[in-house]
Amino acid sequence: MEVRSADGTTIAFDRVGSGPPVVFVSGAVQYRAIDPVGAELAGRLADRFTVITYDRRGRGESGDDGPYAVEREVEDLAALLASTGPARVFGESSGAVLALEAAARGLPITALVGYEPPFVVSGQALPDDFAARFDALIADDRRADAFRLFMIEAAGLPPEAADGIADDPMWPLLRPVTHTIAYDREIMGDTQRGDVAALSRFAGITVPTLVLDGGDSPADQREVTQALMEVLPNARGRTVPGQNHRFTADLAPVLAEFLG
């Protein structure tokens, strides 16, 4: 299935289940064809909700028309919500930040769950020259090097974990969407510079919000949860035991309890 965004871009999506609508917003480089956890999570919620999973622009079966702007991705989500009516939204990682941005801009979101938005409120900030170096590698079609840079400097993986990405069996599916990491960088804005004041842009969000982090994730992710709870007027936080940044479908009961 598909909807057409305000600029004419086609946004492809799947719908499963019945009940109140819930829209999933994926994080960096994720899309339906490489996200079995998202599909399993949707299936576990399908007995209570109508779950929408979609390919964000530039990924999978969705289009990528025109110059990028965060406003275009908000419009993509708005087009999906126009097809469902007011909906609950679950965003993971940078997708949680996109969901927060959409809520701040007044989209008809009735409840919001954000799983580990990758803000930096203390500790090591993203280097100032990351964007320039990443964009230069993409311009030179050195996508494996660009992805490795992202994994080390943005995702925080050790260099040895990022080596050999071009030999990974998943690389043929990751290579076409590597450039969209720059889109998520635009969504993050200045929230990865170690300044908690950058989160104030979300202070006007009044919808019920649950901010989640994993019990196996680094302690600074819980600092992010706490910082968001202090900014959002109608939010609470929760640490989910046994989960890390790449959660499993065992998250389903937590989502069902809040979104129900």
C-alpha positions as CSV (number, residue, x, y, z in Angstrom):
1,M,0.0,0.0,0.0
2,E,1.1,3.6,-0.4
3,V,0.1,7.2,0.2
4,R,1.3,10.3,-1.5
5,S,3.0,13.0,0.5
6,A,2.5,16.7,0.1
7,D,5.4,17.1,-2.4
8,G,4.2,14.1,-4.4
9,T,6.6,11.5,-3.0
10,T,5.2,8.0,-2.7
11,I,5.4,6.5,0.8
12,A,5.0,2.8,1.0
13,F,3.5,1.0,4.0
14,D,2.1,-2.2,5.5
15,R,-1.0,-2.4,7.7
16,V,-1.7,-5.4,10.0
17,G,-4.3,-6.0,12.7
18,S,-7.5,-4.2,13.8
19,G,-8.2,-1.6,16.4
20,P,-6.9,1.8,17.1
21,P,-4.1,2.8,14.7
22,V,-0.4,2.8,15.8
23,V,2.2,4.1,13.4
24,F,5.8,2.9,13.7
25,V,8.6,5.3,12.8
26,S,12.0,3.6,12.2
27,G,15.5,4.8,13.0
28,A,18.5,5.4,10.8
29,V,18.7,3.2,7.7
30,Q,15.9,0.9,8.8
31,Y,13.2,0.0,6.4
32,R,10.6,-2.9,6.2
33,A,12.8,-5.2,4.1
34,I,15.5,-5.3,6.7
35,D,13.5,-5.0,9.9
36,P,12.1,-8.4,11.0
37,V,11.9,-7.2,14.6
38,G,9.6,-4.4,13.6
39,A,7.4,-6.8,11.7
40,E,7.3,-9.2,14.6
41,L,6.5,-6.4,17.0
42,A,3.7,-5.3,14.8
43,G,2.4,-8.8,14.6
44,R,2.3,-9.1,18.4
45,L,0.3,-5.9,18.7
46,A,-2.1,-6.8,15.8
47,D,-4.8,-8.4,18.1
48,R,-5.3,-5.0,19.8
49,F,-4.2,-2.4,17.2
50,T,-4.0,-1.6,13.5
51,V,-0.3,-1.3,13.1
52,I,1.3,0.8,10.3
53,T,4.9,0.2,9.3
54,Y,6.4,2.3,6.5
55,D,9.5,3.0,4.6
56,R,10.7,6.5,5.3
57,R,11.6,8.5,2.3
58,G,14.7,7.4,0.4
59,R,14.4,3.8,1.7
60,G,12.9,0.6,0.4
61,E,9.8,1.1,-1.7
62,S,9.3,4.8,-0.9
63,G,10.3,7.6,-3.1
64,D,12.9,10.4,-2.6
65,D,11.7,13.3,-4.6
66,G,13.3,16.8,-4.4
67,P,15.8,18.3,-1.9
68,Y,15.6,16.9,1.6
69,A,14.1,18.9,4.5
70,V,12.8,17.7,7.9
71,E,9.5,19.3,6.9
72,R,9.2,16.7,4.1
73,E,9.4,13.8,6.5
74,V,6.9,15.4,8.8
75,E,4.6,15.7,5.8
76,D,5.2,12.0,5.0
77,L,4.0,11.1,8.5
78,A,1.1,13.5,8.1
79,A,0.0,11.7,4.9
80,L,0.0,8.4,6.7
81,L,-2.1,9.9,9.6
82,A,-4.5,11.4,7.1
83,S,-5.2,7.8,5.9
84,T,-5.6,6.4,9.5
85,G,-7.1,9.3,11.4
86,P,-5.5,10.4,14.7
87,A,-3.1,7.8,15.8
88,R,-0.7,6.6,18.4
89,V,3.0,6.7,17.3
90,F,5.9,4.6,18.3
91,G,9.3,5.9,17.2
92,E,12.7,4.2,17.7
93,S,16.1,5.9,17.9
94,S,16.2,8.9,15.5
95,G,12.6,7.9,14.4
96,A,11.6,8.8,18.0
97,V,13.0,12.3,17.3
98,L,11.1,12.5,14.1
99,A,7.9,11.5,16.0
100,L,8.6,14.2,18.6
101,E,9.1,16.7,15.9
102,A,5.8,15.8,14.3
103,A,4.0,16.1,17.6
104,A,5.6,19.5,18.2
105,R,4.3,20.6,14.8
106,G,0.8,19.6,15.7
107,L,0.2,16.4,13.8
108,P,-2.8,14.4,15.2
109,I,-0.8,12.1,17.5
110,T,-2.9,10.9,20.4
111,A,-0.1,9.2,22.3
112,L,3.6,8.8,21.8
113,V,6.3,6.3,22.7
114,G,9.9,7.1,22.1
115,Y,12.5,4.3,22.4
116,E,16.0,5.6,23.1
117,P,16.1,8.8,21.1
118,P,19.9,9.3,20.5
119,F,20.3,12.7,22.2
120,V,23.6,13.6,23.8
121,V,23.0,15.5,27.0
122,S,26.4,14.7,28.6
123,G,29.6,13.0,27.7
124,Q,31.0,12.8,24.2
125,A,29.2,15.0,21.6
126,L,29.2,14.3,17.9
127,P,32.2,15.9,16.3
128,D,31.5,19.3,14.7
129,D,33.0,18.1,11.4
130,F,31.1,14.8,11.2
131,A,28.6,16.2,8.7
132,A,31.2,17.6,6.3
133,R,33.2,14.4,6.3
134,F,30.1,12.2,5.9
135,D,28.8,14.2,3.0
136,A,32.2,14.3,1.3
137,L,32.3,10.5,1.4
138,I,28.8,10.2,0.0
139,A,29.7,12.6,-2.8
140,D,32.7,10.5,-3.7
141,D,30.4,7.3,-3.6
142,R,32.5,5.9,-0.8
143,R,29.4,4.6,0.9
144,A,31.0,1.9,2.9
145,D,33.4,4.4,4.4
146,A,30.5,6.8,5.2
147,F,28.6,4.0,6.9
148,R,31.7,3.1,8.9
149,L,32.1,6.7,10.0
150,F,28.5,6.7,11.1
151,M,28.9,3.5,13.1
152,I,32.0,4.7,14.9
153,E,31.3,8.4,15.5
154,A,27.5,8.6,15.7
155,A,26.5,5.1,16.9
156,G,29.5,4.8,19.2
157,L,30.7,1.3,18.1
158,P,34.4,0.4,18.4
159,P,36.3,0.6,15.1
160,E,36.8,-3.1,14.9
161,A,33.0,-3.6,15.0
162,A,32.7,-1.3,12.0
163,D,35.4,-2.9,9.9
164,G,34.5,-4.9,6.8
165,I,31.0,-3.5,6.4
166,A,31.2,-3.9,2.7
167,D,31.7,-7.7,3.2
168,D,28.6,-8.0,5.4
169,P,25.7,-10.0,3.8
170,M,23.4,-7.0,4.7
171,W,25.5,-4.5,2.9
172,P,23.7,-4.7,-0.5
173,L,20.6,-3.7,1.3
174,L,22.2,-1.0,3.4
175,R,24.3,0.6,0.7
176,P,21.3,2.2,-1.2
177,V,20.1,3.9,1.9
178,T,23.4,5.0,3.4
179,H,22.9,8.6,2.2
180,T,19.7,8.9,4.3
181,I,21.9,8.9,7.4
182,A,22.2,12.6,6.5
183,Y,18.4,13.0,6.7
184,D,18.5,11.7,10.3
185,R,21.3,14.0,11.1
186,E,19.1,16.9,10.0
187,I,16.3,15.6,12.2
188,M,18.6,15.4,15.2
189,G,19.6,19.1,14.7
190,D,21.7,20.3,17.6
191,T,20.6,17.7,20.1
192,Q,23.9,15.7,19.9
193,R,26.2,18.5,21.1
194,G,25.9,17.7,24.8
195,D,23.7,20.6,25.6
196,V,20.5,19.6,27.3
197,A,18.9,23.0,26.5
198,A,18.6,21.8,22.9
199,L,15.7,19.6,24.0
200,S,13.6,22.6,24.8
201,R,12.3,22.6,21.3
202,F,10.0,19.8,22.4
203,A,8.6,21.6,25.5
204,G,5.3,22.3,23.8
205,I,4.3,18.7,23.3
206,T,1.4,17.9,25.6
207,V,0.3,14.5,24.3
208,P,0.8,11.6,26.7
209,T,4.4,10.4,26.1
210,L,6.4,7.4,27.3
211,V,10.2,7.5,27.0
212,L,11.8,4.1,27.0
213,D,15.4,2.9,27.4
214,G,16.9,-0.5,27.7
215,G,18.3,-2.0,30.9
216,D,21.3,-3.2,28.9
217,S,22.0,0.1,27.3
218,P,24.7,2.5,28.6
219,A,23.8,4.6,31.6
220,D,23.8,7.9,29.6
221,Q,20.7,6.7,27.8
222,R,18.9,6.9,31.1
223,E,20.2,10.4,31.4
224,V,18.4,11.2,28.1
225,T,15.2,9.7,29.4
226,Q,15.4,11.8,32.5
227,A,16.2,14.9,30.5
228,L,13.2,14.4,28.3
229,M,10.9,13.8,31.2
230,E,11.9,17.1,32.6
231,V,11.2,18.9,29.3
232,L,7.9,17.2,28.3
233,P,4.9,18.3,30.4
234,N,3.0,15.0,30.1
235,A,5.7,12.3,30.0
236,R,7.0,9.4,32.0
237,G,10.0,7.2,31.6
238,R,10.6,3.5,31.9
239,T,13.7,1.2,31.7
240,V,12.9,-2.1,30.0
241,P,15.1,-5.0,31.5
242,G,17.0,-7.1,29.0
243,Q,16.8,-4.6,26.1
244,N,19.4,-2.5,24.4
245,H,19.4,0.1,21.6
246,R,18.3,-2.6,19.1
247,F,15.3,-3.9,21.0
248,T,13.4,-7.2,20.5
249,A,9.7,-7.8,20.0
250,D,9.4,-8.6,23.7
251,L,8.8,-4.8,23.9
252,A,5.2,-5.5,22.8
253,P,3.6,-5.7,26.3
254,V,5.1,-2.4,27.3
255,L,3.7,-0.7,24.2
256,A,0.3,-2.4,24.6
257,E,0.0,-1.3,28.2
258,F,0.7,2.4,27.4
259,L,-0.9,2.7,24.0
260,G,-4.0,0.8,25.1
